[in-house]
């Protein structure tokens, strides 16, 4: 029977434990993206008009508190111009309040799920050399994300009936970036657990191009969501009978139309998707060529499902279940692409030793 050096066993077990923890936090971020989609699609994001990081963890506990929160909501443009004239009841307010509260509560849970174990591992000196700065960066990004969330909400509390689509995009993309960073770091740690002398993976050139292409698709997807551009056409592949949609307003310049016009952002999002698909197919083929079949299958499955969901969401007039699934699978596309990029980096020797 082979004996195991206890020092070696300890150094290989700790990275695996850290990797499992990071994957768990990444899953929580994935859930956060889903709840964020529900919050957006139910128009719940402006229901809580204050940012109370600590005391806000508790929802209203009695009728008087509910009425107080409702009265605060009644002062913002969304209520005054949309929900008030429609005759919103307290029960309807409680529904939208619930989703925004769950969204914020999950953010707090993620913060604790990352910060508390990090402090423990740090005190126990179980963090491998070279990872301290990366963990601190992820912690800082998590804290920044909370601030970005309030920055987004605040844009819809005074002069607008919704949040800025720019700020919504920053909020969503930061969440996906954090999730990707957690997954990449976990994969580095898993590799180190298997081979203690292994260095950290570096993003290879081809993979970086694929991720940039995917970033553009996600950016326009976020703008489509923020501009409610999914509602401008319920037909596919044509938009209201036209390849290039009628109604694009370029009177303020092409750049303004590119970033503000719902017809144009919707058009770009649905057709840039095929460029993203082409890039992901190339990545998946490279992965298959090096024997990374599970990653290749995961990428194909993710983008294939995402395309079908995108088409179905449009053709059903933004069915909320399909729209939420579309956002969820979008996050899975990000996760599988990060996995593939990491695997290619390992194969090509792109590592910091």
SEMAR-155920 format. One record per residue (C-alpha): residue in three letters; x, y, z. Coordinates in steps of 0.2 Angstrom, whole numbers, padded with zeros to 4 digits, always signed. Example, Ala and Ser with C-alpha at 12.3 -4.5 7.8 and 13.67 -1.06 7.14 Angstrom:
// residues 2
ALA+0062-0022+0039;SER+0068-0005+0036;
//
This chain:
// residues 353
UNK+0000+0000+0000;UNK+0007+0017-0005;UNK+0009+0030+0009;UNK+0005+0048+0006;UNK+0016+0062+0013;UNK+0004+0072+0024;UNK+0012+0089+0018;UNK+0008+0084+0000;UNK-0009+0078+0005;UNK-0013+0095+0014;UNK-0007+0106-0001;UNK-0017+0096-0014;UNK-0033+0095-0003;UNK-0034+0113+0001;UNK-0035+0120-0017;UNK-0049+0107-0021;UNK-0058+0113-0006;UNK-0056+0131-0011;UNK-0061+0127-0029;UNK-0077+0119-0023;UNK-0081+0134-0012;UNK-0079+0146-0027;UNK-0090+0135-0038;UNK-0103+0136-0025;UNK-0102+0155-0025;UNK-0102+0155-0044;UNK-0118+0145-0043;UNK-0126+0158-0031;UNK-0121+0172-0044;UNK-0130+0162-0057;UNK-0145+0161-0046;UNK-0143+0180-0044;UNK-0144+0183-0063;UNK-0160+0173-0064;UNK-0168+0182-0050;UNK-0162+0199-0058;UNK-0171+0194-0074;UNK-0187+0190-0065;UNK-0185+0207-0056;UNK-0183+0216-0072;UNK-0197+0207-0082;UNK-0209+0210-0068;UNK-0205+0228-0067;UNK-0200+0226-0048;UNK-0183+0234-0048;UNK-0189+0251-0042;UNK-0201+0245-0028;UNK-0188+0248-0015;UNK-0183+0266-0015;UNK-0169+0266-0002;UNK-0153+0257+0000;UNK-0150+0250+0017;UNK-0136+0237+0016;UNK-0139+0231+0034;UNK-0157+0235+0040;UNK-0164+0232+0023;UNK-0161+0214+0024;UNK-0178+0213+0034;UNK-0194+0216+0024;UNK-0209+0225+0031;UNK-0216+0215+0045;UNK-0233+0223+0048;UNK-0246+0232+0039;UNK-0240+0249+0044;UNK-0223+0246+0038;UNK-0230+0240+0021;UNK-0240+0255+0019;UNK-0225+0266+0023;UNK-0215+0257+0009;UNK-0229+0259-0003;UNK-0231+0278+0001;UNK-0212+0280-0003;UNK-0215+0271-0020;UNK-0229+0282-0024;UNK-0217+0297-0025;UNK-0207+0290-0039;UNK-0211+0293-0058;UNK-0215+0274-0061;UNK-0229+0275-0050;UNK-0235+0292-0054;UNK-0235+0290-0073;UNK-0238+0271-0075;UNK-0244+0261-0060;UNK-0254+0274-0051;UNK-0265+0278-0065;UNK-0267+0260-0068;UNK-0274+0258-0051;UNK-0260+0248-0042;UNK-0266+0240-0026;UNK-0256+0236-0010;UNK-0256+0217-0014;UNK-0248+0221-0031;UNK-0235+0232-0023;UNK-0231+0218-0011;UNK-0228+0206-0026;UNK-0215+0218-0035;UNK-0207+0222-0018;UNK-0205+0204-0015;UNK-0194+0201-0030;UNK-0183+0216-0027;UNK-0181+0211-0009;UNK-0176+0193-0014;UNK-0164+0200-0027;UNK-0155+0211-0014;UNK-0156+0198-0001;UNK-0147+0185-0012;UNK-0134+0199-0015;UNK-0131+0199+0004;UNK-0130+0180+0005;UNK-0117+0180-0009;UNK-0107+0193+0000;UNK-0107+0183+0016;UNK-0104+0166+0006;UNK-0088+0174-0001;UNK-0081+0185+0013;UNK-0083+0174+0028;UNK-0075+0158+0021;UNK-0061+0169+0013;UNK-0058+0176+0030;UNK-0057+0159+0038;UNK-0045+0152+0024;UNK-0034+0167+0026;UNK-0033+0166+0045;UNK-0029+0147+0043;UNK-0016+0151+0029;UNK-0024+0139+0017;UNK-0024+0151+0002;UNK-0010+0146-0010;UNK+0003+0158-0015;UNK-0002+0170-0028;UNK-0020+0169-0025;UNK-0022+0182-0011;UNK-0023+0197-0023;UNK-0035+0188-0034;UNK-0047+0184-0020;UNK-0046+0202-0014;UNK-0050+0208-0031;UNK-0066+0196-0032;UNK-0071+0203-0015;UNK-0069+0221-0021;UNK-0079+0217-0036;UNK-0093+0210-0026;UNK-0094+0225-0015;UNK-0093+0236-0031;UNK-0108+0226-0038;UNK-0119+0231-0024;UNK-0115+0249-0027;UNK-0118+0247-0045;UNK-0135+0240-0041;UNK-0140+0255-0031;UNK-0133+0266-0044;UNK-0144+0258-0057;UNK-0159+0259-0046;UNK-0156+0277-0042;UNK-0157+0282-0061;UNK-0176+0277-0060;UNK-0181+0286-0045;UNK-0182+0304-0050;UNK-0184+0309-0069;UNK-0187+0292-0077;UNK-0200+0278-0076;UNK-0187+0265-0078;UNK-0168+0262-0075;UNK-0154+0268-0087;UNK-0151+0254-0099;UNK-0132+0259-0098;UNK-0132+0256-0079;UNK-0142+0240-0081;UNK-0129+0233-0094;UNK-0115+0237-0082;UNK-0124+0228-0068;UNK-0128+0213-0078;UNK-0111+0212-0086;UNK-0102+0214-0069;UNK-0111+0200-0062;UNK-0107+0189-0077;UNK-0088+0194-0075;UNK-0088+0190-0057;UNK-0096+0173-0061;UNK-0083+0170-0074;UNK-0069+0175-0063;UNK-0075+0163-0049;UNK-0075+0149-0062;UNK-0058+0153-0069;UNK-0050+0154-0052;UNK-0059+0138-0047;UNK-0052+0129-0062;UNK-0035+0135-0058;UNK-0036+0128-0041;UNK-0043+0111-0047;UNK-0028+0110-0059;UNK-0017+0114-0044;UNK-0025+0101-0033;UNK-0022+0088-0046;UNK-0004+0093-0050;UNK+0003+0104-0036;UNK+0017+0111-0047;UNK+0004+0118-0060;UNK+0004+0137-0063;UNK-0011+0148-0066;UNK-0019+0148-0084;UNK-0017+0164-0094;UNK-0030+0169-0107;UNK-0025+0164-0124;UNK-0027+0175-0139;UNK-0041+0165-0148;UNK-0051+0163-0132;UNK-0049+0182-0129;UNK-0057+0185-0146;UNK-0071+0173-0143;UNK-0075+0181-0126;UNK-0075+0199-0134;UNK-0087+0193-0147;UNK-0098+0186-0133;UNK-0096+0202-0123;UNK-0104+0212-0137;UNK-0118+0200-0139;UNK-0121+0201-0120;UNK-0120+0220-0120;UNK-0133+0222-0134;UNK-0144+0209-0125;UNK-0143+0220-0109;UNK-0148+0235-0119;UNK-0162+0226-0127;UNK-0168+0222-0110;UNK-0166+0240-0103;UNK-0175+0248-0118;UNK-0189+0235-0119;UNK-0183+0232-0137;UNK-0189+0213-0136;UNK-0207+0220-0139;UNK-0204+0229-0155;UNK-0205+0213-0165;UNK-0213+0196-0162;UNK-0208+0188-0179;UNK-0192+0179-0184;UNK-0181+0179-0194;UNK-0189+0195-0201;UNK-0193+0210-0190;UNK-0211+0214-0194;UNK-0209+0208-0212;UNK-0192+0216-0215;UNK-0174+0210-0213;UNK-0169+0228-0208;UNK-0183+0235-0197;UNK-0193+0250-0201;UNK-0193+0263-0187;UNK-0175+0265-0184;UNK-0172+0283-0179;UNK-0155+0290-0184;UNK-0160+0308-0183;UNK-0148+0310-0168;UNK-0134+0301-0176;UNK-0129+0283-0179;UNK-0120+0281-0162;UNK-0136+0287-0153;UNK-0147+0275-0163;UNK-0134+0261-0160;UNK-0135+0263-0141;UNK-0153+0270-0139;UNK-0165+0264-0153;UNK-0175+0248-0148;UNK-0177+0243-0166;UNK-0158+0244-0170;UNK-0152+0236-0154;UNK-0164+0222-0156;UNK-0159+0220-0174;UNK-0140+0219-0169;UNK-0143+0207-0155;UNK-0152+0194-0165;UNK-0140+0194-0179;UNK-0123+0197-0170;UNK-0129+0181-0161;UNK-0124+0171-0176;UNK-0106+0179-0176;UNK-0105+0173-0158;UNK-0111+0156-0163;UNK-0098+0154-0176;UNK-0084+0159-0164;UNK-0091+0147-0151;UNK-0092+0133-0164;UNK-0073+0136-0168;UNK-0069+0135-0150;UNK-0079+0119-0147;UNK-0070+0111-0162;UNK-0053+0116-0155;UNK-0058+0108-0139;UNK-0064+0092-0147;UNK-0047+0091-0157;UNK-0037+0092-0140;UNK-0049+0078-0132;UNK-0059+0090-0122;UNK-0075+0082-0127;UNK-0086+0087-0112;UNK-0082+0105-0113;UNK-0086+0105-0132;UNK-0102+0097-0129;UNK-0107+0109-0115;UNK-0103+0124-0126;UNK-0113+0117-0141;UNK-0128+0113-0129;UNK-0128+0130-0121;UNK-0128+0141-0137;UNK-0140+0129-0146;UNK-0152+0130-0132;UNK-0150+0149-0131;UNK-0154+0152-0149;UNK-0170+0142-0148;UNK-0175+0151-0132;UNK-0171+0168-0140;UNK-0182+0164-0155;UNK-0196+0157-0144;UNK-0195+0172-0133;UNK-0197+0184-0147;UNK-0211+0174-0156;UNK-0221+0173-0140;UNK-0221+0192-0137;UNK-0208+0191-0122;UNK-0216+0176-0113;UNK-0209+0179-0095;UNK-0204+0161-0092;UNK-0195+0160-0109;UNK-0187+0177-0106;UNK-0180+0172-0089;UNK-0174+0155-0096;UNK-0165+0165-0110;UNK-0156+0175-0097;UNK-0152+0160-0087;UNK-0145+0150-0102;UNK-0135+0166-0107;UNK-0126+0164-0090;UNK-0123+0146-0094;UNK-0116+0151-0111;UNK-0104+0162-0102;UNK-0099+0149-0089;UNK-0096+0135-0103;UNK-0086+0148-0113;UNK-0075+0152-0098;UNK-0072+0133-0095;UNK-0067+0131-0114;UNK-0056+0146-0113;UNK-0047+0139-0098;UNK-0045+0122-0105;UNK-0038+0129-0121;UNK-0026+0139-0111;UNK-0020+0124-0102;UNK-0017+0114-0118;UNK-0008+0128-0126;UNK+0004+0130-0111;UNK-0003+0148-0107;UNK+0002+0148-0089;UNK+0010+0159-0076;UNK+0022+0148-0067;
//
